[in-house]
Amino acid sequence: MSPEVRAVAAELGLGDRYAQWLAFLDRGGVAGDPELALCSPQDADVLARLGVAEQDAEVVLATQPELERSPGLSWLLRRCRSILLAHLGDPAAAQLPLPQLPAALGPAGRCFPAHLFLATMPRTMTWQRSQGIPAAVRWASFTDLGRQMQIYRETHGVAGVDEPWWLTLHLRGLLYELGRLQFNLLRIGVGSLSPGSWHDDSAASGLGVGFRPNDDAIGVHIPEGGPLDQQACAQSLTTARSFFPRYFPSPTRKLAICESWLLDEQLRAYLSAEANILAFQRLFTLAPGWHSGDKSVAQFVFKREVSDLAGVPQHTTLQRAIISHLRGGGHWRVRCGWLRL
């Protein structure tokens, strides 16, 4: 670890669990960034357009001077930003880790991802504009900042950003919100965006173009935002089928891939055949394998840890199904499914 990195770690209280992240930033980032501009009071309008609640926007704006005064936070911001902008639109580039900073850093640490978002977004948008991507799509996609800050407040009761790493996809120009669903560029078998459960190489080769390692695909995600309406999902998929060939053409991109606990076939035992979730499941063909989905379910549905589900509300059929299954000794699974574009 270089003296500069040791100084950053000491100032911010970044212990051993941050060592690999700091080494990654030290190797891949650029300390000098003449174009870097922290948020200003004028960004209140930008934050509102990004869906950030007023009480959270006030905290982001109020913590801006702390980032200016802190050499450590400034170093992190510059390094993260330069890495994000170095590989715009490239799904094969290494994913930037973006962990939650220590609680001792207070609001400035919790809102660090929001400052990084505001500092990086203009350059990303300029690149997207050069690709011809419509302004409406760009802005709709970036409103995930407001969504992630709302989730954090619902979970913790204060301003912050939930799952900060997720927003790095937007800032790298990889993720786009097209109506009800979100879609991201990915490459089979490459990097952390590739599906975790997939066909082995032999089976993938037999299935042909689109399934093989290094073939391009798009990931499908379901943001929080009301019912998983069948018609809205169908419209999103229709839009994606024209959007990606136009702005990100690839001869090997044949599939849309979703990896989610919402594809767990165990839900069929609890929900009616007409349920939107099961209709969504029927769009996909499941790939082999699965991994534990209990944590994802608890966070998405209840904003709680799995160990803290006692007394949670059970107002909906889905909430009751989740709790009943867990109390019966069962576990939820994250499954991976695909559909042809």
N, C-alpha and C positions, 0 to 999 in steps of 0.2 A: 504494500500500500504506500503510495507516494506521500510526501509530507503534506501536500495540498489536500489530499483526500483524508488524511488523518486529522487535519484541522477541521474539515467539514464534519466528520464524524464526532469529534469532540464537542464542537459548538452545538450540534443538534441532538446529541445523545443517541447517535445511531450505533447501536451495539453490534454484536456478532451476527444477528439475524439480517442485518443490512449489508454485510460485508460483500457478498456476491453482487448485489445491486450496485453498490458504489464502484466496484471493480469494473462492472459492465459500463457504467457511465464514464469512468475514467478512460476506458479503452476506446469507446465509440463516440463520445461527445466532443463538442468544440466549446472551449471555455469562452472565447471571445465571440460576441454576437452583436454587431453594431445595429442590427435592425430590431433588437429586442425592445419592446415597450410594455411596461406593466400597465394594468388597468387604471383608468382614471374615472373621475365622477361621471364623465360623459358615457361611460360604459354601462350606466344604469339602464339606458334604453336598450343596449345590446343584450344585457342580462334578461330584461323583460321579454325581449323577442325570442330568447332562447328558453323561455318557460320557467325561469328561475323566480321563485316566490320572492316578494318584496323583502320579507324579513331575512331571507338568506342572502339576497343581493346586497343588503346593507352590511352584512358581516363580511362578504367578499371585498366590498369597497373599503371598509374600515380597516382591513388587515393589509391593504396594499403597502402602507408605509413600513410595516414590519418586514416585508420581503425586500424592500429597498435597503433597510438598515442591516439586514442579516447577510453577511458574506456567504454563509452556508446555504441558505435558501436560494439566494441568487445563483450560486454555483449549480445547485440541483436544477433550477429552472432553465438555465442556459444549456446545460448538458442534455436534459430531456428534450428540449425543443429542437436542438440541432439533430438529434438522433431521429426524431419523428419526421423532420423535414428532409432527411437524407434519402429516404426510400418511399416517396409518395407513390401510391398506387401499386406497390410491389408486395404481393401476398407472401412471397418467399423470403422476404427480409426478416431478420430476427425480431421477435416481438419485444417491445420495450416493457420491462417489468415496471409497475408503478404501485408500490405497496402503500398502505396507510402509514403516515408518519407517527412517531411517538406521541401519545396523548399529552405529554408534558409540554409540547409545543403549542397547545391550545388551538384557538380558532385559526391562526395563521397556518398551522400544520394541517388541520382538517380541510381547509379551503385551498391548500396548495394545488390540488388538481384543477380547481376552477381557474386559478391564476395561470396555470400552464395552458389550459384550454383557451383562455382569452388572448394569451400571448402568441399562440400558434395558429389559431383559427384563421386570421386574415391571410396568412401565407398559403394555407391549405386551400382556402376559398379561391385565391388567385390562380392556383394551379388547376383547380376544378373548372374554373371559368375558361381557362385555356384549353381544356378538354371538351368544352361545349356543354358541360352539365348545367341544366337549368337552375336559375337562382332559387326557384321554389323548392326543388329537391335538396339543394345544398342547405337551405335554412331549416327545412323540415327535419333533415338528418341531424343537424347540430342541436336541435331542441332536446336531445337526450341528456344534455347537461342538466336542464331543469328537472327532468324525470329522476336522474340519479341523485340529485340533491334533495328532492322530495322524499325519496325512499330512505335516505339517510336520516332525515328529520323524523320521519314516521318511526324509524327503528330506534334512534338514539335521543330524540328530543332536542337536538341542537343542529346548527349548520355544519355541513360536511358533504362529502361526495361518496356515494356508495360504489364499490367495485371500480376504483379509479382506472385500473388497467383497461376496462371496457371502452373508455372514452379515447384511448390511444388509437382504436380502429378508425374512429371518425377523423381524428387529426392526421392520420396517414392516408386519408382518402380511400379507405377500404370499405366503409359501411354506409349504406344508403337506405333511408326510410321511404318506402314507396307505398303509401296508403297504410293499411293495417299492419303490414309486416315489414321487417327490416331484412336486408340482405348484405352479405359481405363477400368480397373476393377471397377465395382460398385456393390452395393447391394440395391435391391429395398426397398425403404422406410427408408433407413439408411443413415444419414449424408447428406452433401451438394452435393454430387455427384449423389444422387438419382434423377430421373426425377421429375421436379416440377409439371408437369401435368401428372396424371396417373389415371388408373382405381381405383375406390374405392375398399375397401377390399372385399366386396361381389362379385363384378364383377371379380376382380382378382382371387379369389378362384374358381370361375366358369370357368375361362379360363385355370386354371391348373398350373402345375409346370412351373416356369419361370416368371410368372406374379405376384406371391404372395409376400407380405412383407417378407423380409429377403432372398428371392431367389437371387442368383448371376446373373449378366448379364454383358455385355460389352457396354460401351458408344462409339458412333461413332462421330468423329469430322472431319471437313473439314478445314485443314490448308490452308493459302494462298500459292499458288504455281501453278498458271496457270489454265487452263480450268478444269472443273469438268468432265473429260473424262469418258464416260460410261465404256469403256473396262478397264481403269485403276482402276475405282471404283470396278468393278466386280472382278478384280484380287486381290485387297486389301481385299475384303470380303472373297474370297476363301482362302487367306493366313491366315486371322484371324480365320477361321473355323478350321484350323489345329493347329495354334500357341497356342491359349488359352487352348484347352484340353490337349496339350502336356506339357505346362509349368505351367499352373494354373488350374488343373482339378477341376471340381465341378459338382456334379450330378444335381444341380438345374439351371445351366447356359444354358438356351435355347434360349435367345434373344439377339439381338443387338439393342440398343436403341439410337435414335438420337433426340436431342432437339435443334431446330434451326429455325431461321426465313426463312431459305431456304426451309422449309417444309410448309410454309404458302400457302394454296391453292389459295389465292388471286393472286398469281403470274401467275396463269393459264390465267387470263384475259389479260395479257400483253406479255407473251412469246409464241413463237410458240410451237406446240406439240412436235417438234423434239428437243427442247432446252435441253441441258445437265441437267439443274436444274430440269426440269420437269421429265426427265428420272430418276433422282436421287429420286425425290419425289415418283415416282411409285414403288420404291423398298419397301416402308414402308406403314404400316397400321397405321393410326392416332389414338392416344389415345384421350380421352375427354379432353377438356379444352385448355386454352392458356394463355399467358401473353404478355405484351407489348413488341414489337420487334423494335420500332422506334430507340432506342438508339443503339441496336446491328447492325442494318442496316447502320446507319450513320457512326459508327466507322469502320465497316468491309469494306464498299464500298468506303467511302469518307474520312476516317480518320478525321472526324469532329464530333462535337457535333450536336445534332438535331437542336439546335437554330442557328447554323452557316452554314446552307446549301445554303444560297443565293450565286449565282454565281458559284456553284460547277460545274465541268465538266460533261457534259451529252453526252459522246462520244459513249457509248454502249447502247444496248436495255435495259439492266438491270438498268443502271443509269437513263435513261429517265423514265423507269417504276416507279422507287422508288420516284423520284421527282414528277412525275405526280400524283401519288396516294396520296402523302402527301399534295400537293397543292390543291387537290380536297377534302381535309378534311378527308381523310382516314387515317388509322393507320395500320402499319405492326404488325404481330403477331408471336411470337415464339410458334411453335407447336412441339409436341412430337410424334414420330412414332417408330414403332418396326418392326423388321423382324426376322424370325426364323433362327437360326444358322444351 
